[in-house]
Amino acid sequence: MSEQIETWGDLVERAGVGRGETPSDTPVTKLISAPVPITGSGESQDFGGCGSACGCVPQA
């Protein structure tokens, strides 16, 4: 959390992945999502998850 990553090049270097088509000097911003309160049992069908890439999305 304390690392200062300012560009796309910094980020992909630390992640060990290719930069794709994004220029290395493109600025990046750290975004942190708010926690999602989850209530009920693990069998609850009411919760749809908080996004398609989220680990809390129910698996089919």
N, C-alpha and C positions, 0 to 999 in steps of 0.2 A: 504494500500500500504506500510505502514511502518513496518508491522509485520515481524519478522524474523522467517521464517519456514524453517527448515533445513532438516527434515526427513519426510518420509511418515507417520510415527506415529504422528508427530506434525500436519500434514495437516489433517488427518482423524479425529483427536481429535477435532480440531477447526471446522471442517465441520459437525461433529456429525454423521459420517457414519462409517461403518465397513471397516477394512483394506483389506479385501479379502485375497488373497494369497501372497500379497507383504509384505516382512518383514518390521517391524516397523522402523528399523534402516537404511532403504534405503534412500540415499540422494535425495533431490528434488531440482529443479531449477525453479525459477519464470520466465515464458515466457510471454511477452506482445506482442500482434500482433499490427502491424501498422494499423492505421485507413484506411478504404477503402472509397475513395471518391465516392459518389453516385450522379449522375446527372440525370436530366430528371424527368418526372412525376412519380407518384406511379403506373401508368398503364404501364410503360415501360417494354417491354419484352426482352430488350437487356441484362439486368443484371442477371447473373446466381447465384449470391451469392458468398461468399468467402469460403464456406465450408459446409459440411453436418450438422455440429452441430452449425452453426452460425444462429443468429436470423434474419439475412438479406436474408436468402435463401427464394425465392418466394414459397409460399404455393400453392399446387395444388387445 
